Amino acid sequence: MTELPAPHLPDRLRAVLMQDHPRFSDAEMVRRRVAFEVAMAEAEVDHAVLYGANWRGGAVTWLTQRPATTEAMAVITPGEPIALFIQYYNHVPQARRMVCDAAVEWGGASTARTVAELLRKRGAADKRVGVVGAMPFGRHAVIAGAC
């Protein structure tokens, strides 16, 4: 990567700027995951689905470091890896390079149906599932059908 002009940037921050994809430290990402799972426990939620699309989806980015450029859904289940589903198949390779500590997959023909199937596999049928983000009603209905 080419050096960018930033004359007043400290060396420790310049190193972040020079990464292919500037990212938060592993320790920070663990802190975020723990904080999120504590909030889930306080809300008595067993699973959480984070939704984002069209650059709106701060929770997806906050927990995975992947901006929700197109539709993205993340499934958080304590004790399980984060599952991140990206709608556009050709965006998956870049997402895998950007994300740490999450399994990134294509969302398939319907990201909501893919997420619903994962929730079924994780035993969400008789559990509480929280939703974070402005999820459209149709997608919510698909996911609610799994719970």
VEXRO-556375 format. One record per atom (N, C-alpha, C, O): atom name; x negated, y, z negated; residue number from 1. Coordinates in steps of 0.001 Angstrom, whole numbers. Each point is the difference from the previous one (the first is absolute). Layout:
BEGIN
  site        X        Y        Z  pos
    CA        X        Y        Z  NUM
...
//
This chain:
BEGIN
  site        X        Y        Z  pos
     N     -846    -1170        0    1
    CA      846     1170        0    1
     C     -893     1234        0    1
     O    -1044       15     -652    1
     N     1445     1001     1368    2
    CA     -777     1226      109    2
     C      177      852    -1248    2
     O     1092       91     -562    2
     N    -2177      526      145    3
    CA       37      890    -1162    3
     C      904     1187      309    3
     O     -146      638     1042    3
     N     1062     -344    -1927    4
    CA      909     1128      162    4
     C     -519     1201     -769    4
     O     -609     -159    -1059    4
     N      843     1364     1581    5
    CA     -463     1177     -747    5
     C      850      209    -1245    5
     O     1212      200       78    5
     N    -1866     -250    -1210    6
    CA      660      255    -1282    6
     C    -1068      498     -950    6
     O     -415     -733     -898    6
     N      -42     1968     1077    7
    CA    -1173      469     -737    7
     C      151       36    -1510    7
     O    -1004      -74     -708    7
     N     2207      182      194    8
    CA      175      135    -1443    8
     C      536    -1277     -644    8
     O      455       24    -1143    8
     N     -507    -1122     1864    9
    CA      526    -1265     -501    9
     C    -1105     -749     -740    9
     O    -1056     -247      582    9
     N     1268     -125    -1861   10
    CA    -1014     -766     -737   10
     C     -278    -1347      676   10
     O      879     -566      651   10
     N    -2088       65     -807   11
    CA     -387    -1265      635   11
     C      943    -1140     -343   11
     O      318     -810      871   11
     N      144      722    -2129   12
    CA      881    -1102     -397   12
     C     1328       51      758   12
     O      609    -1043      240   12
     N     -155     2229      137   13
    CA     1236      126      776   13
     C     -264     -144     1497   13
     O      858     -478      742   13
     N    -2035      889     -306   14
    CA     -358     -159     1411   14
     C        2    -1490      368   14
     O      395     -359     1110   14
     N     -829     -502    -2025   15
    CA       -2    -1447      258   15
     C     1416     -506      256   15
     O      204     -875      842   15
     N      766     1414    -1557   16
    CA     1399     -387      223   16
     C      449      470     1375   16
     O      641     -750      737   16
     N     -967     1967     -395   17
    CA      369      563     1290   17
     C     -583     -802     1158   17
     O      628     -100     1054   17
     N    -1804     -465    -1228   18
    CA     -697     -698     1072   18
     C      459    -1444      190   18
     O     -439     -648      951   18
     N     1286      129    -1799   19
    CA      509    -1353      176   19
     C      897      -53     1238   19
     O      560     1015      413   19
     N     -429    -2213      175   20
    CA      915     -145     1135   20
     C     1405      445     -388   20
     O      663      721      745   20
     N     -227    -1153    -1898   21
    CA     1302      376     -533   21
     C     -225      396    -1448   21
     O     -130     -872     -858   21
     N       81     2156      566   22
    CA     -200      390    -1398   22
     C     1027     -694     -891   22
     O     1184      -61      329   22
     N    -1645     -450    -1438   23
    CA      883     -769     -872   23
     C     -341      235    -1460   23
     O    -1083      473     -346   23
     N     2033     -816     -487   24
    CA     -212       76    -1429   24
     C     -784    -1231     -441   24
     O      -41    -1005      710   24
     N     -569     1087    -1865   25
    CA     -812    -1107     -512   25
     C      881    -1193     -366   25
     O     1208      137     -199   25
     N    -1832    -1297      116   26
    CA      722    -1194     -437   26
     C      577      207    -1397   26
     O     1120     -428     -281   26
     N    -1875     1075     -586   27
    CA      480      247    -1367   27
     C     1253      872       14   27
     O      933     -243     -766   27
     N     -907     1245     1622   28
    CA     1187      860       89   28
     C     1200     -776      522   28
     O     1121      191     -470   28
     N    -1354    -1061     1437   29
    CA     1118     -770      554   29
     C      537     -995    -1034   29
     O     1206     -238      -61   29
     N    -2088     -337     -742   30
    CA      447     -886    -1083   30
     C      808      803    -1013   30
     O     1039     -462     -471   30
     N    -1509     1655      135   31
    CA      717      855     -940   31
     C     1409      297      517   31
     O      963      -41     -766   31
     N     -843      334     2036   32
    CA     1312      291      589   32
     C      912    -1223      -58   32
     O     1176      107     -346   32
     N    -1728    -1263      687   33
    CA      817    -1228      -11   33
     C      495     -279    -1414   33
     O     1174     -317     -196   33
     N    -2058      432     -787   34
    CA      391     -224    -1400   34
     C     1072     1002     -414   34
     O      993     -381     -620   34
     N    -1181     1652      952   35
    CA      975     1027     -361   35
     C     1350     -290      647   35
     O     1042      189     -626   35
     N    -1056     -647     1876   36
    CA     1244     -310      690   36
     C      694    -1195     -655   36
     O     1217       11     -190   36
     N    -1986    -1030     -150   37
    CA      594    -1179     -634   37
     C      527      317    -1395   37
     O      988     -594     -430   37
     N    -1623     1511     -279   38
    CA      527      448    -1298   38
     C     1346      685      209   38
     O      947     -246     -747   38
     N     -861     1106     1765   39
    CA     1266      672      306   39
     C     1071    -1017      403   39
     O     1168      157     -354   39
     N    -1558    -1187     1085   40
    CA      949    -1056      356   40
     C      526     -686    -1257   40
     O     1203     -227     -129   40
     N    -2096     -101     -790   41
    CA      405     -670    -1237   41
     C      943      884     -812   41
     O      999     -478     -536   41
     N    -1318     1763      447   42
    CA      863      925     -736   42
     C     1384      103      629   42
     O      992      184     -706   42
     N     -922     -302     2026   43
    CA     1287       56      707   43
     C      660    -1373       91   43
     O     1081     -139      572   43
     N    -1738     -874    -1139   44
    CA      490    -1378       37   44
     C      218     -480     1434   44
     O     1026     -596      331   44
     N    -2027      875      509   45
    CA       15     -397     1406   45
     C    -1040    -1098      191   45
     O    -1141      132     -443   45
     N     1540    -1212     1102   46
    CA     -897    -1139      209   46
     C     -816      102     1286   46
     O    -1111     -524       76   46
     N     1655     1189      921   47
    CA     -648      195     1291   47
     C      295     1438      427   47
     O      990      592     -430   47
     N    -1846      -46     1268   48
    CA      253     1331      546   48
     C     -303      -14     1490   48
     O     -950     -638      453   48
     N     1770     1349      290   49
    CA     -224      190     1429   49
     C     -248     1486      218   49
     O      822      843     -358   49
     N    -1961     -542      947   50
    CA     -350     1379      315   50
     C      247      203     1479   50
     O     -414     -817      822   50
     N     1088     1907     -479   51
    CA      356      255     1391   51
     C     -589     1317      465   51
     O      -18      984     -740   51
     N     -462     -974     1972   52
    CA     -459     1229      619   52
     C       79     -105     1507   52
     O     -110    -1086      568   52
     N      301     2222       69   53
    CA       37       65     1465   53
     C     -220     1443      425   53
     O      341      935     -725   53
     N     -917     -770     1915   54
    CA     -178     1332      581   54
     C     -732      953     -936   54
     O      404     1149     -176   54
     N    -1470    -1633     -414   55
    CA     -851      772     -909   55
     C      681      347    -1309   55
     O     -509      828     -755   55
     N     1653    -1445      467   56
    CA      680      203    -1283   56
     C      -13    -1342     -721   56
     O      656     -948      432   56
     N    -1374      871    -1488   57
    CA     -107    -1253     -721   57
     C    -1171       40     -950   57
     O     -883     -857       32   57
     N      892     1858     -871   58
    CA    -1114      210     -906   58
     C     -315    -1189     -888   58
     O    -1164     -243     -316   58
     N     2181     -500      -90   59
    CA     -248    -1148     -880   59
     C     -778    -1085      735   59
     O     -873     -639     -588   59
     N     1177      425     1866   60
    CA     -747     -986      786   60
     C    -1471      406       37   60
     O     -886     -816     -255   60
     N      640     2072      572   61
    CA    -1374      490       74   61
     C     -670      -39    -1371   61
     O    -1169     -369     -108   61
     N     1892      741     -922   62
    CA     -561       80    -1341   62
     C     -500    -1357     -488   62
     O    -1016      -78     -691   62
     N     1727     -990     1049   63
    CA     -392    -1331     -478   63
     C     -833     -810      988   63
     O     -602    -1004     -383   63
     N      557     1425     1658   64
    CA     -742     -794      984   64
     C    -1074      769      746   64
     O     -857     -614      634   64
     N      875     1918     -688   65
    CA     -878      887      749   65
     C      334       46     1481   65
     O     -765      569      777   65
     N     1869    -1141     -369   66
    CA      415       10     1410   66
     C     1147      990      170   66
     O     1062     -188     -594   66
     N    -1254     1241     1395   67
    CA     1109      913      244   67
     C     1125     -705      754   67
     O     -248     -867      838   67
     N     1450     1238    -1139   68
    CA     1167     -579      682   68
     C      226      769     1296   68
     O      960      762      120   68
     N    -1848     -968      844   69
    CA      111      703     1274   69
     C     1244     -455      748   69
     O      716      817      580   69
     N     -461    -2107     -593   70
    CA     1236     -577      511   70
     C      600     -770    -1170   70
     O     -528       66    -1111   70
     N     1602     -781     1332   71
    CA      634     -697    -1116   71
     C     -977     -951     -682   71
     O     -678     -796      649   71
     N      625      901    -1970   72
    CA     -837     -873     -815   72
     C      760     -314    -1282   72
     O      635      876     -587   72
     N     -704    -2118      165   73
    CA      601     -417    -1261   73
     C    -1024     -816     -770   73
     O     -653     -886      551   73
     N      525     1198    -1824   74
    CA     -884     -753     -880   74
     C      852     -674    -1064   74
     O      966      578     -499   74
     N    -1333    -1799      160   75
    CA      694     -745    -1053   75
     C     -976     -163    -1155   75
     O    -1110     -505      167   75
     N     1550      946    -1343   76
    CA     -804     -102    -1208   76
     C      691     -976     -939   76
     O     1153      199     -383   76
     N    -1864    -1246       21   77
    CA      455     -974     -981   77
     C    -1159     -212     -959   77
     O    -1068     -439      426   77
     N     1245      738    -1713   78
    CA    -1103     -215     -947   78
     C     -550    -1426      111   78
     O      753     -972       61   78
     N    -2072      877      -37   79
    CA     -663    -1294      103   79
     C     -169     -501     1423   79
     O     -612    -1046      219   79
     N     1143     1775      747   80
    CA     -113     -374     1417   80
     C     -749     1098      742   80
     O       10     1153     -430   80
     N     -663    -1498     1546   81
    CA     -620     1052      799   81
     C     1067      931      575   81
     O     1134     -414      239   81
     N    -1502     1655      -23   82
    CA      901      913      702   82
     C      142     -508     1420   82
     O     -990     -360      636   82
     N     2211      330     -137   83
    CA      253     -367     1392   83
     C      424     1271      729   83
     O      968      652     -391   83
     N    -1686     -306     1438   84
    CA      298     1192      781   84
     C      367     -419     1411   84
     O     -768     -684      677   84
     N     1943     1099     -241   85
    CA      490     -329     1336   85
     C       47     1270      836   85
     O      615      994     -385   85
     N    -1274    -1047     1530   86
    CA      -83     1115      935   86
     C      878     -334     1197   86
     O      -75    -1112      523   86
     N      904     2051      -80   87
    CA      918     -305     1078   87
     C     -686     -153     1355   87
     O      335     -925      740   87
     N    -1259     1773     -396   88
    CA     -620     -108     1320   88
     C    -1164     -979      -64   88
     O     -955      190     -754   88
     N     1055    -1241     1564   89
    CA    -1005    -1060       -6   89
     C    -1403      544      246   89
     O     -962     -441     -629   89
     N      847     1402     1551   90
    CA    -1324      519      338   90
     C     -579      902    -1092   90
     O    -1161      398      100   90
     N     1928      -65    -1132   91
    CA     -514      781    -1123   91
     C     -582     -895    -1104   91
     O     -683      488     -900   91
     N      950    -1777      973   92
    CA     -429     -921    -1056   92
     C    -1526      -49     -164   92
     O     -470       58    -1136   92
     N     -330     -160     2210   93
    CA    -1456      -60     -206   93
     C     -556     1218     -736   93
     O     -836     -150     -891   93
     N     1283     1335     1246   94
    CA     -480     1192     -700   94
     C      460      -12    -1452   94
     O     -764      351     -899   94
     N     2011     -755      666   95
    CA      514      -66    -1372   95
     C     -851     -950     -834   95
     O     -294      293    -1159   95
     N     -100    -1414     1726   96
    CA     -837     -959     -740   96
     C    -1355      600     -357   96
     O     -563     -324    -1046   96
     N       35     1192     1901   97
    CA    -1278      650     -316   97
     C      167     1057    -1084   97
     O     -922      229     -783   97
     N     2062      408      726   98
    CA      225     1094     -942   98
     C      394     -478    -1394   98
     O     -351      625    -1001   98
     N     1074    -1725      943   99
    CA      613     -459    -1244   99
     C     -949     -908     -759   99
     O     -703     -822      588   99
     N      695      983    -1901  100
    CA     -731     -943     -834  100
     C     1008     -630     -962  100
     O      973      643     -396  100
     N    -1205    -1871       31  101
    CA      833     -684     -989  101
     C     1460     -117      415  101
     O      899      135     -830  101
     N     -663     -387     2123  102
    CA     1360     -250      475  102
     C      -91     -870     1247  102
     O     -938      115      788  102
     N     1905     -966     -628  103
    CA      104     -812     1210  103
     C      819      795     1011  103
     O     1149      349     -267  103
     N    -1732      -66     1417  104
    CA      668      798     1029  104
     C      449     -916     1122  104
     O     -789     -776      539  104
     N     2053      870     -196  105
    CA      572     -813     1072  105
     C      931      859      846  105
     O      444     1067     -423  105
     N     -164    -1547     1609  106
    CA      990      629      862  106
     C     1375     -248     -614  106
     O      260    -1078     -535  106
     N      610     2067      611  107
    CA     1348     -127     -544  107
     C      933     -850      846  107
     O     1113     -298     -433  107
     N    -1535     -100     1625  108
    CA      829     -817      867  108
     C     1087      837      665  108
     O      -63     1229       15  108
     N     1047    -1909      526  109
    CA     1090      697      690  109
     C      764      915     -942  109
     O      558     1008      434  109
     N     -526    -1344    -1709  110
    CA      668      824    -1013  110
     C     -827      -62    -1282  110
     O      -66    -1036     -661  110
     N     -553     2145      327  111
    CA     -796       40    -1221  111
     C      877     -301    -1203  111
     O     -439     -682     -926  111
     N     1667     1176      924  112
    CA      901     -241    -1131  112
     C      281    -1495     -161  112
     O       -1     -504    -1123  112
     N      242     -209     2218  113
    CA      244    -1445     -103  113
     C    -1260     -727     -478  113
     O       90     -950     -777  113
     N    -1254     1389     1236  114
    CA    -1259     -608     -440  114
     C     -192      200    -1497  114
     O     -392     -927     -709  114
     N      668     2138      227  115
    CA     -110      294    -1430  115
     C     1023     -812     -783  115
     O     -318     -541    -1060  115
     N     1536      451     1567  116
    CA     1036     -776     -679  116
     C     -430    -1464     -151  116
     O      216     -610    -1047  116
     N     -818       60     2086  117
    CA     -466    -1391      -67  117
     C    -1106     -161    -1037  117
     O      -11     -982     -743  117
     N     -912     1926      683  118
    CA    -1055      -73    -1015  118
     C      590       92    -1402  118
     O     -422     -726     -900  118
     N     1388     1610      712  119
    CA      642      102    -1319  119
     C      676    -1310     -381  119
     O      -71     -412    -1158  119
     N      726     -251     2110  120
    CA      597    -1314     -282  120
     C    -1079     -984     -452  120
     O      176     -727     -978  120
     N    -1310      716     1714  121
    CA    -1097     -918     -341  121
     C     -575      305    -1384  121
     O     -457     -904     -699  121
     N      481     2166      310  122
    CA     -529      387    -1304  122
     C     1047     -100    -1109  122
     O     -243      438    -1124  122
     N     1398    -1007     1435  123
    CA      999     -255    -1028  123
     C      822     1202     -427  123
     O      429       75    -1152  123
     N     -202      868     2059  124
    CA      714     1228     -356  124
     C     1517     -146        5  124
     O      706      946     -349  124
     N     -192    -2105      737  125
    CA     1446     -152      141  125
     C      767      355    -1269  125
     O     1085      577       77  125
     N    -1629     -912    -1231  126
    CA      703      292    -1255  126
     C     -786      994     -865  126
     O      117        2    -1225  126
     N     -914      834     1881  127
    CA     -842      973     -706  127
     C      369     1413      423  127
     O      734      213      966  127
     N    -1267      749    -1719  128
    CA      206     1407      347  128
     C    -1102      454      943  128
     O    -1182     -250     -236  128
     N     1591      925     1314  129
    CA     -934      510      995  129
     C      183     1503       89  129
     O     1103      482      258  129
     N    -2177      256     -469  130
    CA       36     1446      127  130
     C     -431      423     1390  130
     O     -751     -708      671  130
     N     1227     1861     -246  131
    CA     -366      565     1297  131
     C     -561     1390     -226  131
     O      580      803     -731  131
     N    -1709     -524     1359  132
    CA     -617     1320      -67  132
     C     -120      507     1432  132
     O     -607     -660      844  132
     N     1177     1818     -569  133
    CA      -63      589     1330  133
     C     1382      119      607  133
     O      954     -642     -440  133
     N     -871     1469     1448  134
    CA     1282      287      654  134
     C      319    -1070     1036  134
     O     -102      231     1205  134
     N      485    -1394    -1691  135
    CA      297    -1133      865  135
     C     1382      180      637  135
     O      965      287     -708  135
     N     -851     -451     2032  136
    CA     1314       85      639  136
     C      964    -1062     -528  136
     O     -417    -1087     -403  136
     N     1699     1412      410  137
    CA     1023     -882     -568  137
     C       -7    -1390      630  137
     O      152     -989     -716  137
     N     -321      886     2022  138
    CA       17    -1309      670  138
     C    -1118     -900     -496  138
     O      214    -1188     -241  138
     N    -1391     1743       89  139
    CA    -1123     -795     -495  139
     C      217     -385    -1458  139
     O     -324    -1113     -416  139
     N      871     2040     -347  140
    CA      317     -285    -1407  140
     C      983    -1158      -91  140
     O     -156     -881     -845  140
     N     1155      877     1697  141
    CA     1003    -1081      -35  141
     C     -643    -1351      305  141
     O      351    -1004     -619  141
     N    -1269      969     1548  142
    CA     -687    -1256      334  142
     C     -784     -494    -1208  142
     O       66    -1179     -346  142
     N     -796     2066     -286  143
    CA     -817     -387    -1154  143
     C      882     -366    -1180  143
     O     -287     -965     -709  143
     N     1352     1716      488  144
    CA      922     -304    -1104  144
     C      607    -1381      174  144
     O      301     -672     -987  144
     N     -117      241     2223  145
    CA      548    -1328      259  145
     C     -904    -1116     -505  145
     O      463    -1113     -250  145
     N    -1753     1409      100  146
    CA     -952    -1003     -480  146
     C      -43      -59    -1511  146
     O     -572     -928     -573  146
     N     1173     1912      -78  147
    CA     -134      107    -1438  147
     C     1329     -285     -668  147
     O       97       41    -1226  147
//
